[in-house]
């Protein structure tokens, strides 16, 4: 997977070193693994951005465990408006394999991160990405 991402993005790195400043348009990323509701989800974050904090906020703020239990086994459609880097969509697609998920995002750079995070979790065929 890292080789695939390396081909897509010049300068891709899977480590924890920080070499870019906040707000820069560096193509450097780092990857972390998270465990939630018995599932593993990987996420790529841009150096110098608030991506990781926003992603971790999804775990704290949304009651995804309760939602996944309520929707388990039922066909569902989940719409993620303002998908940022695809954190919510990736987690929802992992927890609810039967759900159809659509993520809407305007910023091209964020759309690229959504694609990255879907690839990391092998969800690229499960989540429809739409530029709003």
Secondary structure, 3 states (H helix, E strand, C coil): CHHHHHHHCCCCCCCCCCCCCCCCCCCCEEEEEEEECCEEEEEEEECCCCHHHHHHHHHHHCCHHHHHHHHCCCCCEEEEECCCCCHHHHHHHHHCCCCEEEEEECCHHHHHHHHHHHHHCCCCCCEEEEEC
